[in-house]
């Protein structure tokens, strides 16, 4: 490693590390995001399969899945308009 830095020079080595690091961060973020999405969809599919095996109707399954997605508050709602947002 020391020979490599000596051959290309410390200034060029710092530039190389900056470029590689700059490219590596978005690549890791994209892969992480795709992995998260795949895992979430896998868990959701397993949940659907389990609910079907327990004899739940399609309407009940839809209700359960909407409840899990609907936990996040709506940012468009204001405190005085909260009654209209629910």
N, CA, C and O atoms as CSV, one atom per row, in Angstrom:
chain,resi,resn,atom,element,x,y,z
A,1,UNK,N,N,0.825,-1.192,0.000
A,1,UNK,CA,C,0.000,0.000,0.000
A,1,UNK,C,C,0.867,1.254,0.000
A,1,UNK,O,O,0.590,2.220,-0.710
A,2,UNK,N,N,1.918,1.217,0.808
A,2,UNK,CA,C,2.814,2.372,0.892
A,2,UNK,C,C,3.486,2.621,-0.467
A,2,UNK,O,O,3.697,3.765,-0.870
A,3,UNK,N,N,3.816,1.527,-1.160
A,3,UNK,CA,C,4.439,1.670,-2.476
A,3,UNK,C,C,3.466,2.282,-3.475
A,3,UNK,O,O,3.857,3.098,-4.310
A,4,UNK,N,N,2.223,1.897,-3.392
A,4,UNK,CA,C,1.200,2.437,-4.295
A,4,UNK,C,C,1.040,3.942,-4.089
A,4,UNK,O,O,0.988,4.702,-5.056
A,5,UNK,N,N,0.962,4.371,-2.826
A,5,UNK,CA,C,0.828,5.798,-2.519
A,5,UNK,C,C,2.084,6.546,-2.979
A,5,UNK,O,O,1.995,7.659,-3.498
A,6,UNK,N,N,3.244,5.931,-2.786
A,6,UNK,CA,C,4.495,6.577,-3.215
A,6,UNK,C,C,4.559,6.698,-4.731
A,6,UNK,O,O,5.051,7.697,-5.256
A,7,UNK,N,N,4.060,5.679,-5.441
A,7,UNK,CA,C,4.114,5.698,-6.909
A,7,UNK,C,C,3.203,6.766,-7.504
A,7,UNK,O,O,3.599,7.465,-8.437
A,8,UNK,N,N,1.985,6.901,-6.975
A,8,UNK,CA,C,1.065,7.873,-7.581
A,8,UNK,C,C,1.124,9.242,-6.911
A,8,UNK,O,O,0.621,10.221,-7.460
A,9,UNK,N,N,1.722,9.317,-5.753
A,9,UNK,CA,C,1.845,10.585,-5.044
A,9,UNK,C,C,0.688,10.786,-4.073
A,9,UNK,O,O,-0.435,10.361,-4.345
A,10,UNK,N,N,0.957,11.426,-2.950
A,10,UNK,CA,C,-0.086,11.601,-1.936
A,10,UNK,C,C,-1.267,12.450,-2.413
A,10,UNK,O,O,-2.410,12.181,-2.047
A,11,UNK,N,N,-0.996,13.470,-3.226
A,11,UNK,CA,C,-2.090,14.322,-3.717
A,11,UNK,C,C,-3.038,13.539,-4.625
A,11,UNK,O,O,-4.258,13.664,-4.515
A,12,UNK,N,N,-2.480,12.749,-5.504
A,12,UNK,CA,C,-3.312,11.934,-6.392
A,12,UNK,C,C,-4.060,10.852,-5.618
A,12,UNK,O,O,-5.191,10.506,-5.958
A,13,UNK,N,N,-3.426,10.323,-4.583
A,13,UNK,CA,C,-4.077,9.302,-3.767
A,13,UNK,C,C,-5.297,9.878,-3.051
A,13,UNK,O,O,-6.341,9.230,-2.987
A,14,UNK,N,N,-5.173,11.087,-2.515
A,14,UNK,CA,C,-6.308,11.741,-1.847
A,14,UNK,C,C,-7.433,11.981,-2.850
A,14,UNK,O,O,-8.606,11.787,-2.529
A,15,UNK,N,N,-7.080,12.400,-4.053
A,15,UNK,CA,C,-8.095,12.587,-5.101
A,15,UNK,C,C,-8.778,11.285,-5.469
A,15,UNK,O,O,-9.992,11.251,-5.673
A,16,UNK,N,N,-8.008,10.217,-5.554
A,16,UNK,CA,C,-8.569,8.903,-5.873
A,16,UNK,C,C,-9.540,8.434,-4.788
A,16,UNK,O,O,-10.624,7.932,-5.083
A,17,UNK,N,N,-9.134,8.606,-3.534
A,17,UNK,CA,C,-10.000,8.224,-2.419
A,17,UNK,C,C,-11.283,9.050,-2.435
A,17,UNK,O,O,-12.358,8.517,-2.162
A,18,UNK,N,N,-11.189,10.338,-2.749
A,18,UNK,CA,C,-12.369,11.203,-2.794
A,18,UNK,C,C,-13.323,10.769,-3.898
A,18,UNK,O,O,-14.534,10.726,-3.683
A,19,UNK,N,N,-12.803,10.449,-5.066
A,19,UNK,CA,C,-13.650,10.027,-6.184
A,19,UNK,C,C,-14.307,8.679,-5.889
A,19,UNK,O,O,-15.509,8.509,-6.095
A,20,UNK,N,N,-13.516,7.730,-5.409
A,20,UNK,CA,C,-14.070,6.408,-5.097
A,20,UNK,C,C,-15.108,6.506,-3.987
A,20,UNK,O,O,-16.162,5.875,-4.063
A,21,UNK,N,N,-14.815,7.291,-2.958
A,21,UNK,CA,C,-15.772,7.474,-1.868
A,21,UNK,C,C,-17.038,8.164,-2.344
A,21,UNK,O,O,-18.142,7.804,-1.935
A,22,UNK,N,N,-16.876,9.156,-3.208
A,22,UNK,CA,C,-18.033,9.866,-3.754
A,22,UNK,C,C,-18.925,8.977,-4.589
A,22,UNK,O,O,-20.138,9.181,-4.625
A,23,UNK,N,N,-18.356,8.003,-5.257
A,23,UNK,CA,C,-19.156,7.062,-6.052
A,23,UNK,C,C,-19.713,5.923,-5.202
A,23,UNK,O,O,-20.788,5.392,-5.481
A,24,UNK,N,N,-18.982,5.563,-4.183
A,24,UNK,CA,C,-19.386,4.425,-3.355
A,24,UNK,C,C,-20.600,4.735,-2.486
A,24,UNK,O,O,-21.450,3.868,-2.284
A,25,UNK,N,N,-20.691,5.943,-1.978
A,25,UNK,CA,C,-21.799,6.307,-1.094
A,25,UNK,C,C,-23.151,6.176,-1.794
A,25,UNK,O,O,-24.041,5.534,-1.235
A,26,UNK,N,N,-23.359,6.747,-2.988
A,26,UNK,CA,C,-24.671,6.575,-3.631
A,26,UNK,C,C,-24.954,5.124,-4.028
A,26,UNK,O,O,-26.104,4.686,-3.994
A,27,UNK,N,N,-23.924,4.387,-4.398
A,27,UNK,CA,C,-24.132,2.981,-4.760
A,27,UNK,C,C,-24.623,2.192,-3.549
A,27,UNK,O,O,-25.551,1.391,-3.667
A,28,UNK,N,N,-24.016,2.410,-2.401
A,28,UNK,CA,C,-24.443,1.725,-1.177
A,28,UNK,C,C,-25.858,2.154,-0.799
A,28,UNK,O,O,-26.651,1.326,-0.350
A,29,UNK,N,N,-26.186,3.434,-0.973
A,29,UNK,CA,C,-27.530,3.923,-0.651
A,29,UNK,C,C,-28.579,3.284,-1.560
A,29,UNK,O,O,-29.654,2.908,-1.094
A,30,UNK,N,N,-28.279,3.162,-2.835
A,30,UNK,CA,C,-29.219,2.543,-3.777
A,30,UNK,C,C,-29.418,1.074,-3.442
A,30,UNK,O,O,-30.550,0.593,-3.401
A,31,UNK,N,N,-28.333,0.365,-3.203
A,31,UNK,CA,C,-28.439,-1.059,-2.867
A,31,UNK,C,C,-29.193,-1.244,-1.559
A,31,UNK,O,O,-30.018,-2.150,-1.444
A,32,UNK,N,N,-28.922,-0.396,-0.572
A,32,UNK,CA,C,-29.634,-0.469,0.704
A,32,UNK,C,C,-31.120,-0.215,0.540
A,32,UNK,O,O,-31.942,-0.913,1.135
A,33,UNK,N,N,-31.470,0.775,-0.261
A,33,UNK,CA,C,-32.879,1.081,-0.508
A,33,UNK,C,C,-33.600,-0.062,-1.197
A,33,UNK,O,O,-34.725,-0.404,-0.834
A,34,UNK,N,N,-32.956,-0.649,-2.188
A,34,UNK,CA,C,-33.569,-1.775,-2.895
A,34,UNK,C,C,-33.700,-3.007,-1.993
A,34,UNK,O,O,-34.692,-3.733,-2.067
A,35,UNK,N,N,-32.707,-3.233,-1.153
A,35,UNK,CA,C,-32.767,-4.353,-0.212
A,35,UNK,C,C,-33.905,-4.153,0.781
A,35,UNK,O,O,-34.639,-5.091,1.090
A,36,UNK,N,N,-34.050,-2.924,1.280
A,36,UNK,CA,C,-35.142,-2.615,2.212
A,36,UNK,C,C,-36.495,-2.845,1.552
A,36,UNK,O,O,-37.380,-3.454,2.154
A,37,UNK,N,N,-36.668,-2.369,0.330
A,37,UNK,CA,C,-37.936,-2.529,-0.378
A,37,UNK,C,C,-38.239,-4.005,-0.622
A,37,UNK,O,O,-39.376,-4.443,-0.447
A,38,UNK,N,N,-37.229,-4.772,-1.025
A,38,UNK,CA,C,-37.417,-6.207,-1.266
A,38,UNK,C,C,-37.826,-6.918,0.011
A,38,UNK,O,O,-38.725,-7.759,0.001
A,39,UNK,N,N,-37.167,-6.581,1.106
A,39,UNK,CA,C,-37.482,-7.225,2.391
A,39,UNK,C,C,-38.897,-6.881,2.838
A,39,UNK,O,O,-39.631,-7.752,3.305
A,40,UNK,N,N,-39.284,-5.610,2.696
A,40,UNK,CA,C,-40.630,-5.186,3.078
A,40,UNK,C,C,-41.691,-5.913,2.253
A,40,UNK,O,O,-42.704,-6.351,2.799
A,41,UNK,N,N,-41.470,-6.046,0.948
A,41,UNK,CA,C,-42.420,-6.749,0.093
A,41,UNK,C,C,-42.464,-8.242,0.420
A,41,UNK,O,O,-43.528,-8.856,0.340
A,42,UNK,N,N,-41.337,-8.830,0.785
A,42,UNK,CA,C,-41.303,-10.245,1.166
A,42,UNK,C,C,-42.105,-10.488,2.442
A,42,UNK,O,O,-42.853,-11.460,2.541
A,43,UNK,N,N,-41.941,-9.602,3.407
A,43,UNK,CA,C,-42.680,-9.737,4.661
A,43,UNK,C,C,-44.174,-9.547,4.415
A,43,UNK,O,O,-44.997,-10.266,4.982
A,44,UNK,N,N,-44.522,-8.579,3.571
A,44,UNK,CA,C,-45.931,-8.349,3.257
A,44,UNK,C,C,-46.542,-9.552,2.547
A,44,UNK,O,O,-47.683,-9.920,2.830
A,45,UNK,N,N,-45.800,-10.170,1.627
A,45,UNK,CA,C,-46.302,-11.354,0.934
A,45,UNK,C,C,-46.484,-12.519,1.900
A,45,UNK,O,O,-47.462,-13.260,1.803
A,46,UNK,N,N,-45.550,-12.682,2.826
A,46,UNK,CA,C,-45.673,-13.753,3.817
A,46,UNK,C,C,-46.878,-13.510,4.723
A,46,UNK,O,O,-47.578,-14.454,5.089
A,47,UNK,N,N,-47.121,-12.261,5.083
A,47,UNK,CA,C,-48.277,-11.921,5.905
A,47,UNK,C,C,-49.573,-12.230,5.160
A,47,UNK,O,O,-50.507,-12.790,5.735
A,48,UNK,N,N,-49.628,-11.868,3.888
A,48,UNK,CA,C,-50.820,-12.166,3.082
A,48,UNK,C,C,-51.051,-13.675,3.009
A,48,UNK,O,O,-52.179,-14.141,3.169
A,49,UNK,N,N,-49.996,-14.428,2.770
A,49,UNK,CA,C,-50.122,-15.882,2.687
A,49,UNK,C,C,-50.622,-16.455,4.003
A,49,UNK,O,O,-51.477,-17.341,4.009
A,50,UNK,N,N,-50.107,-15.967,5.097
A,50,UNK,CA,C,-50.533,-16.442,6.417
A,50,UNK,C,C,-52.004,-16.114,6.668
A,50,UNK,O,O,-52.743,-16.944,7.197
A,51,UNK,N,N,-52.425,-14.922,6.293
A,51,UNK,CA,C,-53.826,-14.544,6.486
A,51,UNK,C,C,-54.750,-15.377,5.609
A,51,UNK,O,O,-55.855,-15.722,6.028
A,52,UNK,N,N,-54.309,-15.703,4.392
A,52,UNK,CA,C,-55.109,-16.566,3.509
A,52,UNK,C,C,-55.221,-17.955,4.111
A,52,UNK,O,O,-56.294,-18.558,4.096
A,53,UNK,N,N,-54.105,-18.471,4.647
A,53,UNK,CA,C,-54.134,-19.801,5.258
A,53,UNK,C,C,-55.042,-19.843,6.477
A,53,UNK,O,O,-55.587,-20.899,6.799
A,54,UNK,N,N,-55.218,-18.712,7.163
A,54,UNK,CA,C,-56.107,-18.655,8.321
A,54,UNK,C,C,-57.553,-18.377,7.924
A,54,UNK,O,O,-58.417,-18.248,8.792
A,55,UNK,N,N,-57.823,-18.284,6.636
A,55,UNK,CA,C,-59.190,-18.142,6.156
A,55,UNK,C,C,-59.746,-16.736,6.168
A,55,UNK,O,O,-60.964,-16.558,6.160
A,56,UNK,N,N,-58.895,-15.742,6.187
A,56,UNK,CA,C,-59.389,-14.367,6.161
A,56,UNK,C,C,-59.846,-14.010,4.752
A,56,UNK,O,O,-59.281,-14.476,3.763
A,57,UNK,N,N,-60.871,-13.183,4.680
A,57,UNK,CA,C,-61.379,-12.761,3.374
A,57,UNK,C,C,-60.464,-11.689,2.784
A,57,UNK,O,O,-59.614,-11.124,3.472
A,58,UNK,N,N,-60.662,-11.428,1.497
A,58,UNK,CA,C,-59.853,-10.415,0.822
A,58,UNK,C,C,-60.092,-9.047,1.439
A,58,UNK,O,O,-59.165,-8.244,1.545
A,59,UNK,N,N,-61.318,-8.777,1.845
A,59,UNK,CA,C,-61.636,-7.486,2.470
A,59,UNK,C,C,-60.920,-7.332,3.812
A,59,UNK,O,O,-60.437,-6.246,4.133
A,60,UNK,N,N,-60.850,-8.402,4.594
A,60,UNK,CA,C,-60.151,-8.352,5.879
A,60,UNK,C,C,-58.644,-8.149,5.680
A,60,UNK,O,O,-58.008,-7.398,6.420
A,61,UNK,N,N,-58.091,-8.818,4.689
A,61,UNK,CA,C,-56.666,-8.667,4.389
A,61,UNK,C,C,-56.366,-7.236,3.961
A,61,UNK,O,O,-55.377,-6.644,4.393
A,62,UNK,N,N,-57.220,-6.689,3.117
A,62,UNK,CA,C,-57.046,-5.305,2.657
A,62,UNK,C,C,-57.108,-4.343,3.837
A,62,UNK,O,O,-56.327,-3.395,3.913
A,63,UNK,N,N,-58.029,-4.585,4.748
A,63,UNK,CA,C,-58.179,-3.734,5.930
A,63,UNK,C,C,-56.917,-3.773,6.799
A,63,UNK,O,O,-56.463,-2.734,7.279
A,64,UNK,N,N,-56.357,-4.957,6.999
A,64,UNK,CA,C,-55.145,-5.096,7.813
A,64,UNK,C,C,-53.964,-4.381,7.150
A,64,UNK,O,O,-53.209,-3.679,7.821
A,65,UNK,N,N,-53.806,-4.556,5.854
A,65,UNK,CA,C,-52.683,-3.933,5.152
A,65,UNK,C,C,-52.818,-2.417,5.114
A,65,UNK,O,O,-51.815,-1.712,5.225
A,66,UNK,N,N,-54.021,-1.905,4.961
A,66,UNK,CA,C,-54.223,-0.457,4.969
A,66,UNK,C,C,-53.960,0.125,6.349
A,66,UNK,O,O,-53.475,1.250,6.467
A,67,UNK,N,N,-54.273,-0.626,7.383
A,67,UNK,CA,C,-54.027,-0.144,8.743
A,67,UNK,C,C,-52.532,-0.023,9.002
A,67,UNK,O,O,-52.101,0.906,9.684
A,68,UNK,N,N,-51.738,-0.941,8.474
A,68,UNK,CA,C,-50.296,-0.873,8.702
A,68,UNK,C,C,-49.671,0.262,7.907
A,68,UNK,O,O,-48.696,0.858,8.365
A,69,UNK,N,N,-50.194,0.576,6.743
A,69,UNK,CA,C,-49.681,1.673,5.931
A,69,UNK,C,C,-50.197,3.003,6.461
A,69,UNK,O,O,-49.499,4.012,6.362
A,70,UNK,N,N,-51.383,3.029,7.012
A,70,UNK,CA,C,-52.010,4.267,7.440
A,70,UNK,C,C,-51.554,4.779,8.789
A,70,UNK,O,O,-52.167,5.709,9.313
A,71,UNK,N,N,-50.518,4.224,9.374
A,71,UNK,CA,C,-50.055,4.670,10.687
A,71,UNK,C,C,-49.360,6.024,10.641
A,71,UNK,O,O,-49.276,6.706,11.662
A,72,UNK,N,N,-48.869,6.420,9.490
A,72,UNK,CA,C,-48.134,7.672,9.383
A,72,UNK,C,C,-49.115,8.839,9.309
A,72,UNK,O,O,-50.115,8.756,8.595
A,73,UNK,N,N,-48.847,9.924,10.035
A,73,UNK,CA,C,-49.761,11.064,9.996
A,73,UNK,C,C,-49.668,11.794,8.666
A,73,UNK,O,O,-48.621,11.818,8.020
A,74,UNK,N,N,-50.783,12.385,8.276
A,74,UNK,CA,C,-50.831,13.160,7.045
A,74,UNK,C,C,-50.290,14.554,7.331
A,74,UNK,O,O,-50.831,15.263,8.179
A,75,UNK,N,N,-49.236,14.952,6.640
A,75,UNK,CA,C,-48.609,16.241,6.904
A,75,UNK,C,C,-49.446,17.403,6.378
A,75,UNK,O,O,-49.188,18.552,6.737
A,76,UNK,N,N,-50.436,17.134,5.543
A,76,UNK,CA,C,-51.283,18.186,5.018
A,76,UNK,C,C,-52.283,18.669,6.063
A,76,UNK,O,O,-52.808,19.777,5.956
A,77,UNK,N,N,-52.543,17.857,7.052
A,77,UNK,CA,C,-53.538,18.188,8.071
A,77,UNK,C,C,-52.962,19.207,9.054
A,77,UNK,O,O,-51.812,19.103,9.479
A,78,UNK,N,N,-53.767,20.166,9.394
A,78,UNK,CA,C,-53.407,21.145,10.414
A,78,UNK,C,C,-54.261,20.863,11.646
A,78,UNK,O,O,-55.273,20.169,11.546
A,79,UNK,N,N,-53.880,21.377,12.777
A,79,UNK,CA,C,-54.583,21.081,14.016
A,79,UNK,C,C,-56.042,21.526,13.953
A,79,UNK,O,O,-56.908,20.815,14.462
A,80,UNK,N,N,-56.345,22.664,13.353
A,80,UNK,CA,C,-57.731,23.125,13.304
A,80,UNK,C,C,-58.551,22.355,12.266
A,80,UNK,O,O,-59.780,22.354,12.335
A,81,UNK,N,N,-57.883,21.696,11.300
A,81,UNK,CA,C,-58.570,20.951,10.265
A,81,UNK,C,C,-58.512,19.445,10.522
A,81,UNK,O,O,-58.848,18.656,9.639
A,82,UNK,N,N,-58.095,19.044,11.710
A,82,UNK,CA,C,-57.878,17.635,11.994
A,82,UNK,C,C,-59.134,16.806,11.844
A,82,UNK,O,O,-59.055,15.634,11.477
A,83,UNK,N,N,-60.296,17.385,12.119
A,83,UNK,CA,C,-61.528,16.610,12.010
A,83,UNK,C,C,-61.826,16.210,10.572
A,83,UNK,O,O,-62.465,15.183,10.341
A,84,UNK,N,N,-61.374,17.003,9.599
A,84,UNK,CA,C,-61.619,16.679,8.191
A,84,UNK,C,C,-60.606,15.685,7.634
A,84,UNK,O,O,-60.848,15.095,6.581
A,85,UNK,N,N,-59.493,15.487,8.303
A,85,UNK,CA,C,-58.421,14.627,7.795
A,85,UNK,C,C,-58.601,13.183,8.188
A,85,UNK,O,O,-57.904,12.328,7.641
A,86,UNK,N,N,-59.466,12.869,9.073
A,86,UNK,CA,C,-59.607,11.484,9.552
A,86,UNK,C,C,-60.630,10.723,8.804
A,86,UNK,O,O,-60.860,9.548,9.093
